[in-house]
Amino acid sequence: LIACLPAPLGRVMMVNHLAESVCLADGKGLELDAQPRAREREQTLERARLIEFRTDDGLPVWRYDLGEGRVLEKRVTMPHRQNTTLVTYAITAGESLVHLEVQPWLHFRPHEGSLALPLNEAYAVTESGDHYEISAGAAFPVLRLRVDGPRSSFFVKGHVVHGVAYSLEASRGYDATGDLYAPGVFRCDLRVGEQVTLTASTEPWDVIDAMTPADIAR
C-alpha cells in the first residue's frame, strides 16, 4: 500500500510486504511469498509451487499448489480513488483444513525516501473488535487493518525485521537493504470454498466498512 496523501506528504509507503505461509493438516509448512529472508532468520520452510499467474479485469491473481490436490488462490483488489488495498486468500481445491498466516511488514516513509531510513520507534497498535490501527506518530496517517473471514484472528507481537533485501534497487545502484516493522500476525483456518480478506487502508473506518470485500470484488 502506497498512499497518495494531500501535500506536504504526497506518496507515502505504508505496507511494504506480506510474509505469507501455510501449515497443512500433516504439519508441513510452506511459504508463499518471495521476499528474501531477513539476516537473522534462516529460510526453513519449503516454497509453495506457483502454478498460475493471471489478471482478471486487470487485477492480479496467483494460484499455488499446496500438494495433495490443495490449491490456494490469492487476489489483490484496490478500490478506485481510495488508499485501500484488499488481499483475498481462498482454498479452491482440496479436502483438508489449511492454516494461513499473514504477517504485514511496514515502514511509514516517503515513497522516494531511502530504504535505510531508521524505523519510527513509536509504532503502536490499538484494537477494537476486528479493527486494528497502527500509528507511527503525528507525522503520518494511521494505518487501518481489518480481516474478514472464518476462524480468523490477529496476534499482536511487534518486532523489527532486519536487513530485508531489495534486488531491483541493488541492480540500479540504490540503497538495497532496510529494516521493516512487523506489528503481529493474522491467522486463520480455511477449508475448500472459504476465503479470508486482509484490508489495509488509510481511509476512515466508515469508508472501509461501507462495503464488504465481496461488494468491492464485484
C-alpha positions in Angstrom: 0.0 0.0 0.0 1.5 3.3 -1.2 -1.0 6.0 0.0 -1.5 9.1 -2.1 -2.0 11.8 0.5 -2.5 15.6 0.5 0.5 17.9 0.4 3.0 18.0 2.0 3.0 14.2 2.5 2.4 13.1 -1.1 3.0 9.4 -1.8 3.8 7.6 1.4 4.9 3.9 1.7 2.7 2.2 4.3 2.7 -1.6 3.8 5.8 -2.9 2.1 5.2 -6.6 2.1 3.1 -9.5 3.4 5.0 -12.5 4.7 2.7 -15.4 3.9 2.9 -19.0 4.9 0.5 -22.0 5.3 0.6 -25.0 7.6 -1.2 -28.1 6.4 -3.0 -30.8 8.3 0.0 -33.1 8.1 2.1 -30.5 9.8 4.0 -29.5 6.7 4.7 -25.7 6.3 5.0 -23.8 3.1 5.9 -20.2 2.2 4.0 -18.3 -0.4 6.0 -15.0 -0.5 9.2 -14.5 -2.4 10.7 -11.7 -0.3 14.3 -12.6 0.7 14.5 -13.5 4.4 16.0 -11.2 6.9 19.5 -11.8 8.1 18.7 -13.3 11.4 16.1 -15.7 10.0 17.0 -18.8 8.0 14.6 -19.9 5.4 13.4 -23.2 6.9 10.0 -23.6 5.0 9.7 -25.1 1.6 8.3 -22.8 -1.1 4.8 -23.4 -2.4 4.7 -24.0 -6.1 3.2 -21.2 -8.1 1.1 -22.9 -10.8 -0.6 -19.8 -12.4 -0.4 -16.1 -12.5 -3.0 -14.1 -14.5 -5.1 -11.0 -14.4 -8.8 -10.8 -14.1 -10.1 -7.4 -15.4 -6.6 -6.1 -14.8 -6.3 -7.3 -11.2 -3.6 -9.9 -10.3 -4.4 -13.5 -9.3 -1.9 -16.1 -8.1 -2.7 -19.8 -7.7 -0.5 -22.1 -5.6 -0.2 -25.9 -5.4 -0.1 -26.9 -1.8 0.2 -30.6 -2.5 -2.3 -33.5 -2.4 -4.8 -31.6 -4.6 -4.9 -28.5 -2.4 -4.9 -25.2 -4.3 -4.8 -21.7 -2.7 -5.7 -18.6 -4.7 -4.7 -15.1 -3.9 -6.2 -11.9 -5.3 -5.3 -8.2 -4.8 -8.0 -5.5 -5.2 -7.6 -1.7 -4.9 -10.9 0.3 -4.8 -11.0 3.3 -7.1 -10.0 6.6 -5.6 -9.2 5.1 -2.2 -5.9 4.5 -0.3 -7.0 0.9 0.3 -5.7 -2.5 -0.7 -7.5 -5.8 -0.2 -5.7 -9.1 -0.4 -8.0 -12.2 -0.5 -6.9 -15.8 0.0 -9.2 -18.7 -0.9 -8.9 -22.5 -1.0 -10.3 -23.6 -4.3 -9.5 -27.3 -4.2 -8.6 -30.0 -1.7 -10.2 -31.6 1.3 -8.1 -30.9 4.4 -8.0 -27.7 6.5 -5.3 -25.2 5.7 -3.9 -22.9 8.4 -2.8 -19.5 6.9 -0.6 -16.9 8.5 -0.1 -13.4 7.1 2.4 -11.0 8.7 2.4 -7.4 7.5 5.8 -5.7 7.2 5.7 -1.9 7.5 7.8 1.2 7.2 6.0 4.5 7.1 8.2 6.7 5.0 8.1 9.0 1.9 7.9 6.8 -1.2 11.1 8.2 -2.6 12.8 8.1 0.8 15.9 5.9 1.4 15.2 2.2 2.4 17.9 2.8 5.1 15.8 5.4 6.9 15.5 4.4 10.6 12.2 3.0 11.7 10.0 5.1 13.9 10.3 3.7 17.4 6.8 4.9 18.3 4.8 2.3 16.2 1.7 1.5 18.3 -1.1 -1.0 17.7 -4.7 -0.4 19.0 -7.5 -2.9 18.7 -11.3 -2.6 18.6 -13.1 -5.9 17.7 -11.8 -6.8 14.2 -10.5 -3.3 13.6 -6.7 -2.6 14.2 -4.9 0.7 13.9 -1.2 1.2 13.6 0.3 4.6 14.4 3.8 5.9 13.9 3.3 9.3 15.4 1.8 12.6 14.2 4.0 12.8 11.0 2.0 10.0 9.2 -1.6 8.9 9.0 -2.9 5.9 10.9 -2.8 2.6 9.0 -6.1 0.6 9.5 -6.2 -3.1 9.1 -9.2 -5.4 9.1 -9.6 -9.2 8.5 -12.8 -10.7 7.1 -13.1 -14.5 7.2 -14.0 -17.6 9.2 -11.9 -18.6 12.2 -9.5 -15.6 11.9 -7.7 -13.6 14.5 -4.8 -11.1 14.8 -2.0 -11.7 17.3 0.0 -8.6 18.3 3.7 -9.3 18.6 5.7 -6.4 17.3 9.3 -6.9 16.2 11.8 -5.4 13.7 12.6 -7.4 10.6 16.3 -6.6 10.0 18.1 -6.4 6.7 15.4 -7.0 4.1 17.0 -7.2 0.6 15.7 -5.4 -2.5 17.2 -6.9 -5.6 15.8 -4.4 -8.1 17.2 -1.5 -6.1 20.5 -3.2 -5.9 20.6 -3.7 -9.7 20.1 0.0 -10.1 22.7 1.0 -7.6 20.3 2.4 -5.0 20.1 1.7 -1.3 19.1 -2.0 -1.3 18.6 -3.1 2.3 16.5 -1.8 5.1 14.5 -2.7 8.2 10.8 -3.2 8.4 8.4 -3.4 11.4 6.0 -6.4 11.9 3.2 -5.5 14.3 1.9 -9.0 14.5 0.4 -11.9 12.5 -3.1 -12.7 11.1 -4.0 -16.3 11.5 -7.0 -18.2 10.1 -8.1 -21.7 9.1 -9.6 -22.3 5.7 -11.5 -25.1 4.1 -12.3 -25.6 0.4 -14.7 -22.9 -0.8 -13.8 -20.5 2.1 -11.9 -17.2 1.8 -10.4 -14.6 4.0 -9.5 -10.9 3.1 -7.0 -8.6 4.7 -7.8 -4.9 4.2 -5.1 -2.3 4.6 -6.2 1.4 4.3 -5.6 5.0 5.4 -9.3 5.8 4.9 -11.7 6.4 7.8 -13.4 3.4 9.2 -16.8 4.4 7.9 -15.4 4.4 4.4 -13.7 1.0 4.9 -16.8 -0.6 6.4 -19.2 0.8 3.8 -18.6 -2.2 1.5 -17.7 -5.8 2.1 -14.8 -7.4 0.3 -17.4 -9.3 -1.8 -19.1 -6.0 -2.8 -15.7 -4.5 -3.8 -14.8 -7.6 -5.8 -17.9 -7.1 -8.0 
